[in-house]
Amino acid sequence: MPINKNDFDKGRVGDTIIGRIQTFLGSNKDAYTEGEILTRLYPDHHAWPGDHNGFNNAMHPLAYAGKVETRYVATDAGVQTYYRVV
């Protein structure tokens, strides 16, 4: 059901996931996995398939723009992808 502009303007503006990731990584110089980042951004939210898509859609432009580095690191759990602010 469509709403008019006035009702739309009364809505709450949410932070984009790309902005939240950039802010989190910018305030933490360590490297984190996708799961670690999402858990810190959304501690009470566990819809991982939807979050995974949003995460990937945010990380690709950040990496392409040179804002985030990606490394594949061998750990005890196998090879993990880590992300860190540049």
C-alpha positions as a printed Julia matrix, in Angstrom:
86×3 Matrix{Float64}:
  0.0     0.0    0.0
  1.6     3.31  -1.04
  1.94    6.2    1.39
  2.1     9.93   0.69
  5.22   12.07   1.01
  4.22   13.49   4.41
  3.84   10.02   5.93
  7.09    8.95   4.3
  8.91   11.97   5.75
  7.72   11.01   9.26
  9.59    7.7    8.97
 12.86    6.96  10.74
 16.07    7.13   8.72
 18.29    4.12   9.36
 22.03    3.84   8.99
 23.12    1.98   5.89
 25.15   -1.17   6.44
 28.01    0.28   4.39
 28.18    3.27   6.74
 27.99    1.11   9.83
 30.77   -1.19   8.59
 32.97    1.75   7.68
 32.42    3.39  11.07
 33.11    0.15  12.95
 36.28   -0.7   11.05
 37.45    2.91  11.2
 37.27    2.87  15.0
 38.97   -0.54  15.29
 42.35   -1.04  13.65
 42.27   -4.84  14.03
 41.02   -7.16  11.27
 37.66   -8.94  11.62
 35.74  -11.69   9.85
 32.28  -11.11   8.39
 30.64  -12.87  11.34
 32.58  -10.82  13.88
 31.63   -7.57  12.15
 27.95   -8.47  11.82
 27.77   -9.66  15.45
 29.14   -6.33  16.64
 26.89   -4.26  14.37
 23.72   -6.25  15.09
 24.23   -8.11  18.41
 20.58   -9.15  18.75
 19.94   -9.93  15.09
 20.71  -13.35  13.63
 19.2   -13.41  10.11
 22.55  -14.36   8.61
 21.5   -15.05   4.98
 20.03  -11.56   4.6
 22.88   -9.99   6.54
 25.42  -11.88   4.41
 24.0   -10.39   1.2
 23.95   -6.88   2.65
 27.48   -7.35   3.97
 28.81   -8.44   0.58
 26.99   -5.62  -1.19
 28.67   -3.17   1.19
 32.18   -4.67   1.24
 32.75   -4.77  -2.51
 32.45   -0.99  -3.0
 34.47   -0.33   0.16
 37.27   -2.6   -1.07
 37.1    -1.2   -4.6
 37.3     2.36  -3.23
 40.41    1.4   -1.24
 38.71    1.95   2.13
 38.95   -1.69   3.29
 41.58   -4.39   2.8
 40.67   -8.05   2.43
 42.99  -10.9    3.37
 42.53  -14.66   3.37
 44.17  -15.97   6.54
 44.77  -19.6    7.53
 43.42  -20.2   11.04
 42.62  -23.23  13.18
 39.1   -23.09  11.71
 40.44  -23.09   8.15
 40.97  -20.2    5.76
 39.02  -17.16   6.95
 38.42  -13.89   5.14
 39.41  -10.89   7.26
 38.63   -7.23   6.67
 40.5    -4.21   7.96
 40.29   -0.47   7.38
 43.06    0.91   5.19
